[in-house]
Amino acid sequence: MRIHASEHKIQQEQICERADAIIRKLQKAGFAAYLVGGCVRDLLLGLIPKDFDIATSAHPEQVRKLFSSARLIGRRFRLAHIYYGRDYIEVATFRAPHDESSQGQVNEQGRILHDNVYGTLEEDVWRRDFTINALFYDPVGGDVLDYVGGMQDLAKRRLHLIGDAEQRYREDPVRMLRALRFVAKLNFELDGPTGKLIYAMAPLLNDVAPARLFDELLKLLHSGQGWKTFGLLEQYKLLPILLPITATSLAQDHQGIYRKLLQSALSNTDNRIAEGKSVMPAFLFAVLLWEQVHAQMVQAQLKGHPELQALHIAATDVLRDQVKVTAIPRRFSNITREIWGLQSRFRHRDLRRANILLSNPRFRAAYDFLYLRAAAGETSVAEDAAWWTRFQEASPEDRLGLCKNGGKKRRTKRKKANNKPTDSA
C-alpha cells in the first residue's frame, strides 16, 4: 500500500539532511532508496528519531563506489556506513529469503548464521521483524510504503511480528528483547503470539553471544524507560536469563530493600536520559550486582579476610559469573569495582581523608550509589550518606566543624635516628 504525502504526518523539514542527500544521490544513480525502520515509525508517531537508516537496491560495494567516506562492516550481513566526521548514516541492501548457499545459512534451530542474500524491496519487507519497523519512506516523492499493515498497527498501538512468530524468534532470539524494549518505549501492547511465545522460547537467548546480550541489555535499561522495561523482563521471565545474579538477589530480598534500590537507580537513570544527561553502564552494573557482592563480602569477612580483600574476592566472583552471560567490558567493570571499593571510605570523617575522597574521579558515582542505598533503607549507611550530603553543601570553613579532628593534623612521635639497620634495610 502506498500512502501519499497528504495522508501522513511526515514533513520534509523533519528529515535528516545527510540521509536525504544520500537517498537522492542513490536514486540519481539509478538505485531504489528509502528511509526505513525506526526513523519512519517515530516520525509517524510524532517522535524525534535517534537514527536515520536507509535501505537500497544498491549492493554494499556499489554504495562504496558512490560515497568516498563509506566503510563496509558486518559478517552476518554486510552494511555500508557513510561517515560524516565521527557520525555516520547506515545504508543496508534489500534482503531476500534465505537460500542454501554460504551467503544465507540457517542452523538446525532456525537461527540465522549468514544473511548476505540480496533481493528486492518487496522481499526485504518480509525479512524485517515487526510490522511497525517495515515502513519505507521516500523523501523525494513523499510517499510511505506499507506492505504488512504497519500503519494499522501504529494506529492500534500494537507490536506484531511479521510472518510466523515462532520462526522469527528462532531466526534471532534477540527479537524477544527488542519486543519488550519497543513495548516500554512506545507504550504499545504485544499482539497474540508475539508476546505469548516469549515464555516458551526464552531459553533460546542462552545461545546468543554474551557481547551481543551486553549491548542489548544496555539498550533495554538505558532506553529512558529502564524501570518499566525491568518490570517487563520480570513479567516475561527473561530476567533470570539476562541477569541471573540480580534475579537471585530479588528472590532473597524479603524486606524489599534491594528492589527499592533498583527502582530508585533505574528511575533516576530514566530522568537523566530525559534531561539529556549522560549515564554510566558501570553504575548500572554496580547496582544490579551489589546485593550478591555485599553478601559474599560478608561471608569472606567471616572467614577472616580483611574488608577490602573480602570485597575484592566477592567482586571478582560475581563479575566472573555475570560476564558468562553478558560480556561486560573491562573499561566498565573496573569502574564498577571502584564504586564498590569507595563505599567503605565514606565512614571516615577526618578532613584530610574527606578531601582526598572528594577529589577522587569516581567520587560522584560512588556518593550517588551510597545515597541510593541509604534511601532504599540500608540503615547501616544512612548516617554516612547524611554526613556526606552536609559536607558537600558546607562552606570550607564549616567543613572543619563537621570533621572529627576539626582539621588539625595528627601528631606522631618520631623515633630517634640511630646507626642500627632496620628490618627493611
Phi, psi and omega per residue, in radians:
M1 nan 2.357 3.130
R2 -1.860 2.137 3.113
I3 -1.822 2.048 -3.071
H4 -1.280 2.841 -3.051
A5 -0.981 -0.580 -3.117
S6 -1.295 -0.156 -3.046
E7 -1.867 0.059 3.100
H8 -2.386 3.051 -2.972
K9 -1.658 -0.098 -3.046
I10 -1.223 2.276 3.105
Q11 -1.949 2.554 -3.081
Q12 -1.010 -0.643 -3.098
E13 -1.214 -0.210 3.094
Q14 -1.438 -0.208 -3.055
I15 -1.459 2.396 3.052
C16 -1.037 2.210 -3.086
E17 -1.069 -0.657 -3.132
R18 -1.170 -0.776 3.111
A19 -1.100 -0.705 3.119
D20 -1.077 -0.743 -3.136
A21 -1.143 -0.674 3.122
I22 -1.113 -0.799 -3.135
I23 -1.081 -0.753 -3.137
R24 -1.119 -0.663 3.134
K25 -1.207 -0.692 3.105
L26 -1.136 -0.754 3.133
Q27 -1.158 -0.666 3.119
K28 -1.114 -0.542 3.127
A29 -1.420 0.006 3.070
G30 1.726 0.150 -3.134
F31 -1.788 2.654 2.970
A32 -1.361 2.461 -3.128
A33 -2.712 2.380 -3.092
Y34 -2.537 2.715 2.832
L35 -1.287 2.544 -3.059
V36 -2.601 2.727 2.981
G37 1.469 -2.428 -3.016
G38 -1.055 -0.590 -3.123
C39 -1.154 -0.693 3.107
V40 -1.180 -0.780 3.107
R41 -0.985 -0.864 -3.089
D42 -1.158 -0.681 3.111
L43 -1.082 -0.704 3.133
L44 -1.215 -0.449 3.118
L45 -1.559 -0.037 -3.125
G46 1.419 0.337 3.122
L47 -1.754 2.876 3.099
I48 -1.642 2.038 -3.113
P49 -1.130 2.523 3.066
K50 -1.401 -0.677 -3.132
D51 -2.361 2.745 3.050
F52 -2.092 1.847 -3.125
D53 -1.738 2.610 -3.068
I54 -2.146 2.423 3.012
A55 -2.031 2.435 -3.039
T56 -2.563 2.810 3.038
S57 -1.417 -0.212 3.127
A58 -1.251 2.381 3.059
H59 -1.307 2.764 -3.093
P60 -0.910 -0.728 -3.132
E61 -1.144 -0.591 3.107
Q62 -1.237 -0.615 3.074
V63 -1.129 -0.726 -3.119
R64 -1.122 -0.596 3.110
K65 -1.198 -0.561 -3.113
L66 -1.381 -0.519 -3.038
F67 -2.180 2.022 -3.060
S68 -1.161 -0.428 -3.118
S69 -1.610 0.125 -3.104
A70 -1.336 2.429 3.040
R71 -2.202 2.395 3.141
L72 -1.649 2.322 -3.110
I73 -2.315 2.948 2.983
G74 1.614 2.445 3.052
R75 -1.833 -0.842 -3.119
R76 -1.129 -0.690 3.057
F77 -2.568 2.144 -3.081
R78 -1.284 2.344 3.116
L79 -2.282 2.782 3.028
A80 -1.983 2.270 3.006
H81 -1.888 2.101 3.119
I82 -1.738 1.995 -2.981
Y83 -1.576 2.512 2.988
Y84 -2.278 1.530 -2.988
G85 1.202 -2.180 3.106
R86 -1.516 -0.294 -3.139
D87 -1.503 2.768 3.100
Y88 -2.639 2.767 3.020
I89 -1.944 2.303 -3.120
E90 -1.563 2.291 3.134
V91 -2.154 2.112 -3.118
A92 -2.024 2.505 3.083
T93 -1.428 2.507 3.079
F94 -0.914 2.371 3.132
R95 -1.794 2.713 3.119
A96 -2.060 2.983 3.062
P97 -1.037 2.676 -3.118
H98 -1.158 2.547 3.004
D99 -2.053 -2.953 -3.097
E100 -1.673 0.176 -3.127
S101 -1.421 3.036 3.120
S102 -1.180 -0.240 -3.127
Q103 -1.505 -0.183 -3.075
G104 -2.483 0.938 -3.038
Q105 -1.451 2.503 3.037
V106 -2.271 2.385 -3.107
N107 -1.428 -3.066 -3.048
E108 -1.123 -0.472 3.128
Q109 -1.488 -0.028 -3.140
G110 1.590 0.104 -3.116
R111 -1.433 2.399 -3.117
I112 -1.267 2.222 3.095
L113 -1.797 -0.759 3.078
H114 -2.295 2.523 -2.959
D115 -2.384 0.402 -3.092
N116 -1.556 0.966 3.083
V117 -1.950 1.880 -3.039
Y118 -1.541 2.598 -3.111
G119 -2.614 -2.617 -3.110
T120 -1.803 3.006 3.103
L121 -1.028 -0.792 -3.116
E122 -1.080 -0.628 3.097
E123 -1.274 -0.648 -3.103
D124 -1.095 -0.641 -3.137
V125 -0.940 -0.773 -3.056
W126 -1.366 -0.109 3.068
R127 -1.593 -0.179 -3.125
R128 -1.423 2.855 -2.978
D129 -1.432 -1.064 -3.057
F130 -1.948 2.626 -3.093
T131 -1.028 -0.650 -3.095
I132 -1.274 -0.204 3.092
N133 -1.795 0.123 -3.098
A134 -1.950 0.543 3.104
L135 -1.759 2.368 -3.115
F136 -1.981 2.430 -3.140
Y137 -2.221 2.272 3.111
D138 -1.786 1.821 -3.110
P139 -1.194 -0.302 3.119
V140 -1.339 -0.890 -3.140
G141 -1.544 -0.391 3.109
G142 1.524 0.113 -3.082
D143 -1.636 2.613 2.986
V144 -1.852 2.333 3.118
L145 -1.842 2.216 -3.106
D146 -2.331 1.938 -3.114
Y147 -1.814 -0.189 -2.968
V148 -2.250 0.261 3.111
G149 1.410 0.445 -3.141
G150 -1.119 -0.668 3.136
M151 -1.107 -0.685 3.136
Q152 -1.165 -0.710 3.125
D153 -1.200 -0.591 3.047
L154 -1.081 -0.766 -3.116
A155 -1.127 -0.641 -3.123
K156 -1.559 -0.049 3.126
R157 0.939 0.951 3.110
R158 -2.265 2.629 -3.141
L159 -1.871 2.154 -3.004
H160 -2.385 2.172 3.083
L161 -1.218 2.533 3.076
I162 -1.436 2.293 3.107
G163 1.387 -2.694 -3.105
D164 -1.337 2.066 -3.021
A165 -1.059 -0.757 -3.124
E166 -1.092 -0.759 3.121
Q167 -1.096 -0.715 -3.105
R168 -1.165 -0.649 3.080
Y169 -1.222 -0.611 3.110
R170 -1.199 -0.655 3.107
E171 -1.023 -0.703 -3.134
D172 -2.689 1.725 -3.103
P173 -1.051 -0.402 -3.139
V174 -1.093 -0.299 3.089
R175 -1.055 -0.456 3.075
M176 -1.130 -0.700 3.120
L177 -1.233 -0.692 3.095
R178 -1.085 -0.656 3.141
A179 -1.058 -0.816 -3.127
L180 -1.182 -0.608 3.116
R181 -1.128 -0.732 3.135
F182 -1.202 -0.643 3.106
V183 -1.053 -0.777 -3.125
A184 -1.242 -0.778 -3.070
K185 -1.193 -0.750 -3.015
L186 -1.724 -0.101 -3.082
N187 1.041 0.793 3.105
F188 -1.724 3.004 3.036
E189 -1.985 2.558 3.081
L190 -1.370 2.337 -3.077
D191 -1.621 2.083 2.987
G192 0.761 -2.128 -3.075
P193 -1.029 -0.463 3.135
T194 -0.987 -0.625 3.113
G195 -1.665 -0.770 -3.029
K196 -1.109 -0.606 -3.086
L197 -1.250 -0.298 -3.099
I198 -1.051 -0.703 -3.120
Y199 -1.002 -0.799 -3.061
A200 -1.372 -0.519 -3.008
M201 -1.767 0.035 3.141
A202 -0.943 -0.674 -3.131
P203 -1.021 -0.345 3.104
L204 -1.053 -0.412 3.140
L205 -1.180 -0.335 3.118
N206 -1.123 -0.366 -3.117
D207 -1.659 0.020 3.126
V208 -1.446 2.473 -3.119
A209 -0.998 2.335 -3.138
P210 -0.970 -0.598 3.131
A211 -1.132 -0.675 3.130
R212 -1.240 -0.657 3.112
L213 -1.160 -0.576 3.066
F214 -1.068 -0.829 3.133
D215 -1.060 -0.744 -3.121
E216 -1.183 -0.625 3.123
L217 -1.128 -0.712 3.092
L218 -1.108 -0.707 3.111
K219 -1.084 -0.656 -3.124
L220 -1.180 -0.859 -2.993
L221 -1.625 -0.192 3.041
H222 -1.950 0.534 -3.103
S223 -1.542 -0.135 -3.024
G224 1.657 -0.127 3.077
Q225 -2.301 0.780 -3.013
G226 -1.091 -0.783 -3.100
W227 -1.197 -0.697 3.102
K228 -1.127 -0.721 3.120
T229 -1.137 -0.698 3.109
F230 -1.014 -0.732 3.096
G231 -1.090 -0.653 3.101
L232 -1.182 -0.640 3.078
L233 -1.087 -0.676 3.064
E234 -1.178 -0.797 -3.077
Q235 -1.043 -0.728 -3.076
Y236 -1.678 0.281 3.008
K237 1.087 0.527 3.115
L238 -1.692 -0.274 -3.100
L239 -1.075 -0.757 3.128
P240 -1.120 -0.343 3.134
I241 -1.486 -0.767 -3.121
L242 -1.419 -0.722 -3.055
L243 -2.328 1.208 -3.084
P244 -1.068 -0.600 -3.133
I245 -1.191 -0.734 3.105
T246 -1.135 -0.733 3.128
A247 -1.077 -0.712 3.099
T248 -1.112 -0.740 3.131
S249 -1.071 -0.723 3.135
L250 -1.160 -0.651 3.125
A251 -1.136 -0.479 -3.131
Q252 -1.692 0.014 -3.051
D253 -1.522 1.275 -3.029
H254 -1.226 -0.460 -3.141
Q255 -1.600 -0.171 3.116
G256 1.382 0.155 -3.112
I257 -1.188 -0.749 -3.106
Y258 -1.178 -0.660 3.090
R259 -1.085 -0.680 3.104
K260 -1.112 -0.688 3.106
L261 -1.083 -0.805 3.126
L262 -1.074 -0.795 -3.122
Q263 -1.096 -0.768 3.132
S264 -1.112 -0.770 -3.106
A265 -1.131 -0.814 -3.113
L266 -1.239 -0.625 3.095
S267 -1.176 -0.706 3.077
N268 -1.123 -0.654 3.083
T269 -1.104 -0.749 3.094
D270 -1.031 -0.728 -3.140
N271 -1.154 -0.704 3.126
R272 -1.107 -0.735 3.128
I273 -1.120 -0.714 3.117
A274 -1.103 -0.520 3.137
E275 -1.561 0.036 3.126
G276 1.364 0.304 -3.137
K277 -1.577 2.815 -3.118
S278 -1.362 2.724 3.068
V279 -2.285 2.701 -3.059
M280 -1.984 2.087 3.009
P281 -0.993 -0.600 -3.132
A282 -1.095 -0.684 3.119
F283 -1.167 -0.705 3.120
L284 -0.997 -0.822 -3.111
F285 -1.293 -0.478 3.047
A286 -1.046 -0.677 3.122
V287 -1.314 -0.830 -3.046
L288 -1.078 -0.522 -3.029
L289 -1.898 -0.061 -2.970
W290 -1.062 -0.762 -3.013
E291 -1.024 -0.770 3.134
Q292 -1.274 -0.619 3.074
V293 -1.062 -0.813 -3.129
H294 -1.105 -0.763 -3.131
A295 -1.101 -0.759 -3.135
Q296 -1.255 -0.527 3.074
M297 -1.123 -0.752 3.111
V298 -1.067 -0.735 3.119
Q299 -1.111 -0.682 3.124
A300 -1.170 -0.621 3.103
Q301 -1.172 -0.650 3.106
L302 -1.124 -0.404 3.099
K303 -1.513 0.028 3.062
G304 1.832 0.031 3.135
H305 -1.383 2.432 3.036
P306 -1.064 2.792 -2.999
E307 -0.976 -0.889 -3.074
L308 -1.168 -0.657 3.094
Q309 -1.158 -0.706 3.109
A310 -1.090 -0.708 3.099
L311 -1.106 -0.736 -3.141
H312 -1.085 -0.748 3.126
I313 -1.090 -0.840 -3.107
A314 -1.113 -0.777 -3.119
A315 -1.088 -0.736 -3.137
T316 -1.096 -0.785 -3.117
D317 -1.149 -0.786 -3.097
V318 -1.190 -0.792 3.131
L319 -1.107 -0.661 3.111
R320 -1.067 -0.745 -3.140
D321 -1.184 -0.680 -3.122
Q322 -1.236 -0.627 -3.122
V323 -1.099 -0.443 3.091
K324 -1.123 -0.432 -3.119
V325 -1.752 -0.930 3.094
T326 -2.158 2.039 -3.005
A327 -1.300 1.522 -3.137
I328 -1.250 2.077 3.116
P329 -1.067 2.594 -3.111
R330 -1.054 -0.541 -3.129
R331 -1.109 -0.376 3.075
F332 -1.665 -0.792 -3.077
S333 -1.129 -0.555 3.099
N334 -1.135 -0.688 3.101
I335 -1.211 -0.661 3.070
T336 -1.003 -0.764 3.099
R337 -1.054 -0.718 -3.139
E338 -1.111 -0.734 3.120
I339 -1.041 -0.788 3.100
W340 -1.130 -0.770 -3.066
G341 -1.121 -0.498 -3.123
L342 -1.399 -0.215 -3.072
Q343 -1.038 -0.711 -3.112
S344 -1.222 -0.427 -3.105
R345 -1.302 -0.241 3.095
F346 -1.267 -0.130 3.106
R347 -1.385 -0.324 -3.097
H348 -1.371 2.381 -3.062
R349 -2.095 0.069 3.123
D350 -1.423 2.629 -2.970
L351 -1.075 -0.738 -3.079
R352 -1.057 -0.888 -3.108
R353 -1.243 -0.525 3.093
A354 -1.140 -0.740 3.140
N355 -1.204 -0.628 3.098
I356 -1.114 -0.779 3.130
L357 -1.136 -0.681 -3.124
L358 -1.085 -0.524 -3.119
S359 -1.553 -0.055 3.124
N360 -1.166 2.327 -3.114
P361 -1.063 -0.339 3.125
R362 -1.748 0.147 -3.072
F363 -0.998 -0.852 -3.016
R364 -1.078 -0.773 3.130
A365 -1.127 -0.722 -3.125
A366 -1.179 -0.692 3.109
Y367 -1.144 -0.782 3.120
D368 -1.013 -0.698 3.120
F369 -1.132 -0.770 3.095
L370 -1.046 -0.794 -3.113
Y371 -1.070 -0.760 3.132
L372 -1.150 -0.652 3.083
R373 -1.058 -0.770 -3.141
A374 -1.159 -0.750 -3.127
A375 -1.126 -0.510 -3.137
A376 -1.342 -0.265 3.099
G377 2.052 0.187 3.063
E378 -1.338 1.677 -3.040
T379 -1.127 -0.430 -3.091
S380 -1.173 -0.349 -3.118
V381 -2.024 0.074 -3.083
A382 -1.076 -0.787 -3.115
E383 -1.148 -0.701 3.123
D384 -1.104 -0.771 -3.135
A385 -1.096 -0.726 3.139
A386 -1.148 -0.715 -3.132
W387 -1.133 -0.771 -3.112
W388 -1.223 -0.477 3.042
T389 -1.165 -0.773 3.102
R390 -1.145 -0.697 -3.094
F391 -1.088 -0.732 -3.141
Q392 -1.189 -0.597 -3.093
E393 -1.425 -0.312 -3.071
A394 -1.342 2.692 3.029
S395 -1.275 2.838 3.124
P396 -0.964 -0.644 3.133
E397 -1.187 -0.747 -3.115
D398 -1.228 -0.434 3.125
R399 -1.113 -0.529 3.121
L400 -1.030 -0.734 -3.114
G401 -1.224 -0.441 -3.139
L402 -1.320 -0.452 -3.041
C403 -1.461 2.636 -3.065
K404 -1.106 -0.704 -3.065
N405 -1.624 0.070 3.122
G406 1.082 0.294 3.098
G407 1.573 -0.060 -3.123
K408 -1.357 2.496 3.124
K409 -1.360 2.535 3.090
R410 -1.268 2.450 3.089
R411 -1.759 2.271 3.114
T412 -2.117 2.461 3.122
K413 -1.362 2.366 3.105
R414 -1.740 2.379 3.088
K415 -1.306 2.495 3.124
K416 -1.174 2.460 -3.137
A417 -1.231 2.514 3.057
N418 -2.507 3.051 -3.055
N419 -1.530 -0.037 -3.119
K420 -1.330 2.354 3.118
P421 -1.197 2.507 3.082
T422 -1.427 2.987 -3.123
D423 -1.126 -0.478 -3.087
S424 -1.583 -0.024 -3.092
A425 -1.244 nan nan
